[in-house]
Amino acid sequence: MEADFCTPDGARRLKAKIEEYWKERGYNVDVKLVEAGFVPAMRSARTDVRSDMVNGMPRRREQAEDRRSIGELA
């Protein structure tokens, strides 16, 4: 199943797509895969895709590093 993003393979594909999408736009997101194990409601195992994005938007790590180095200079 191509669009099943709950399987380990599908979750890896989704992770790669998310990271590539935001990298092309100058953002660096941290995406992790979490094995949830067997879920009775789904009657199968599932893999969750989690990220460090806030409200669906990534944070630029470069800006956070720039603020830190500016604070060190002050």
Backbone as a ProteinNet text record, in pm:
[ID]
protein_1_A
[PRIMARY]
MEADFCTPDGARRLKAKIEEYWKERGYNVDVKLVEAGFVPAMRSARTDVRSDMVNGMPRRREQAEDRRSIGELA
[TERTIARY]
84.6	0	89	84.2	173.1	149.1	24.9	-6.3	-21.7	14.6	2.2	126.2	115.1	228.5	242.5	159.4	167.6	257.4	293.7	385.9	527.8	622.3	760.6	815.7	790	839.5	771.2	640.6	566.8	607.4	631.6	674.4	811.9	902.4	1035.2	1022.9	933.2	912.7	856.8	761.1	702.2	805.4	887.5	994.5	1087.5	1130.1	1219.3	1152.8	1024.2	952.5	942.9	912.1	900.2	1034.4	1140.5	1273.6	1319.5	1297.2	1337.7	1259	1127.9	1042.5	1092.9	1116.6	1157	1302	1388.3	1528.8	1538.4	1456.8	1454.5	1411.8	1342.5	1294.1	1379.3	1494.8	1587.8	1564.8	1485.2	1456.7	1515.3	1544.9	1595.1	1499.6	1428.9	1336.6	1391.3	1362.2	1403.9	1282.5	1285.5	1174.6	1221.3	1142.5	1175	1062.4	1099.1	1001.7	991.8	869.1	844.4	758.8	814.8	740.4	636.2	508	401.2	358.3	405.5	365.9	223.7	169	34.3	-70.7	-163.6	-272.4	-403	-472.6	-595.2	-699.4	-714.9	-815.9	-784.8	-657.3	-616.7	-599.5	-588.5	-562.2	-432.9	-334	-201.9	-101.4	23.8	127.6	129.8	189.6	193.5	325.2	368.7	487.5	443.9	472.5	436.8	550.3	514.9	610.9	595.8	703.4	698.6	809.2	782.6	883.1	890.9	990.2	1007.6	937.7	850.8	779.6	676.6	645.5	547.2	430	310.3	190.1	208	278.6	298.4	403.2	473.5	576.9	712.7	817.3	950.2	1012.8	1112.7	1191.6	1325.4	1374.5	1506.1	1612.4	1691.7	1797.8	1907	1925.4	2027.4	1997.3	1870.1	1833.6	1862.6	1833	1859.3	2009.2	2089	2234.5	2285	2227.9	2268.4	2240.1	2122.8	2088.5	2184.5	2221.3	2313.7	2448.8	2500.7	2631.7	2626.9	2513.5	2499.9	2499.8	2430.3	2427.9	2565.1	2649.6	2784.9	2872.8	2843.5	2922.7	2887.2	2763.1	2717.6	2776.2
-118.9	0	125.1	203.1	318.8	430.7	458	573.1	534.8	412.5	370.8	415.6	528.4	585.9	534.3	439.4	381.4	258.7	203.7	89.9	144.3	61.7	110.5	167.3	99.6	148.3	278.6	283.8	406.3	523.1	497.7	603.7	656.8	567.2	612.1	700.2	660.4	742.8	880	882.6	1009.9	1097.4	1039.9	1112.9	1179.4	1101.4	1154.3	1267.3	1250.9	1355.1	1484.8	1474.2	1593.4	1664.5	1588.9	1649.2	1714.7	1646.9	1701.9	1827.9	1825.2	1940.1	2064.7	2054.1	2171.6	2209.5	2111	2143.1	2228.1	2196.4	2273.6	2418.3	2442.3	2577	2646	2587.5	2650.7	2622.4	2521.1	2486	2349.5	2330	2202	2149.6	2042.7	1984.1	1850.6	1817.7	1691.6	1600.1	1494.1	1400.4	1266.1	1210.8	1082	982.5	854.6	747.6	675.6	653.3	587.6	463.8	348.6	223.4	217.6	213.1	212.9	71.7	-27.8	-164.5	-193.4	-301.9	-343.4	-250.9	-205.9	-118.7	-194.5	-231.1	-310.1	-244.8	-114.2	-46.8	-60.3	-59.2	-74.3	-221.4	-306.2	-448.8	-473.5	-385.4	-401	-315.7	-331.6	-245.4	-115	-14.3	114.6	184.1	269.8	352.1	498	573.9	715.8	800.4	910.8	1007.3	1133	1171.9	1289.2	1385.5	1514	1614.7	1723.7	1810.3	1923.4	2049.5	2034.9	2151.2	2200.2	2328.1	2388.4	2436.9	2389.5	2423.7	2396.5	2287.9	2246.9	2325.4	2415.1	2495.9	2467.3	2457.6	2430.6	2554.3	2529.1	2638.5	2639	2757.1	2766.3	2752.7	2652.5	2634.1	2738.9	2787.9	2889.6	3014.9	3053.4	3172.4	3152.8	3036.1	3010	3015.2	2962.3	2965.7	3108	3188.1	3327.9	3406.4	3386.1	3457.5	3420.2	3292.2	3247.1	3313.9	3321.7	3382.3	3532.8	3599.5	3743.1	3767.3	3680.3	3692.6	3674.2	3590.9	3568.8	3689.5	3765	3882.7	4000.6	4006.9	4120.8	4120.4
0	0	0	-102	-120.3	-18.8	14.7	101.1	248.1	285.8	425.3	501.5	569.6	639.8	782.7	823.6	958.7	964.3	849.1	847.6	862.8	906.4	918.7	788.1	676.3	547.5	507.2	525.3	491.4	578.9	707.4	799	759.5	717	671.5	547.7	454	333.2	369.2	461.3	503	572.1	658.6	726.9	625.2	525.8	422.3	344.1	310.9	236.2	316.1	445.1	530.3	540.4	568.1	582.3	452.2	340.7	210.6	176.5	199.8	170.7	242.9	373.3	450	425.2	395.5	365.3	238.8	136.9	12.4	37	146.6	179.3	285.8	317.9	409.6	556.9	586.9	726.1	758.6	885.5	931.7	1037.9	1007.2	1104.5	1151.3	1275.6	1333.5	1336.3	1255.8	1247	1302.3	1391.5	1452.5	1427.5	1420.8	1406.9	1540.5	1586.7	1714.6	1689.8	1725.4	1712.4	1823.4	1787.9	1887.8	1925.3	1852.8	1883.5	1837.6	1890.5	1851.1	1911.1	1827.9	1870.7	1847.4	1956.8	1940.6	1849.3	1858.1	1775.6	1626.3	1591.7	1451.9	1414	1514	1494.9	1421	1446.2	1385.2	1462.1	1426.5	1483.6	1406	1465.8	1397	1427.4	1337.2	1354.6	1347.7	1453.5	1457.4	1401.1	1335.4	1283.7	1367.4	1436	1523.6	1486.6	1504.3	1468.6	1574.5	1556.1	1647.2	1596.1	1496.6	1443.4	1545.2	1538.5	1628.1	1543.3	1575.9	1499.1	1350.5	1318.8	1181.1	1105.1	1172.7	1107	1171	1088.3	1143.1	1205.1	1287.2	1344	1273.2	1239.7	1177	1284.5	1273.8	1371.4	1354.6	1234.3	1211.2	1293.6	1303.1	1380.1	1527.2	1579.1	1720.4	1747.5	1656.4	1673.8	1662.3	1570.2	1555.2	1682.6	1743.7	1867.5	1978.9	1986.1	2089.3	2073.4	1949.6	1929.6	1950	1919.2	1945.2	2095.8	2170.7	2316.2	2376.6	2316.2	2367.7	2344.2	2235.8	2204.9	2294.8	2342.7	2422.1	2561
[MASK]
++++++++++++++++++++++++++++++++++++++++++++++++++++++++++++++++++++++++++

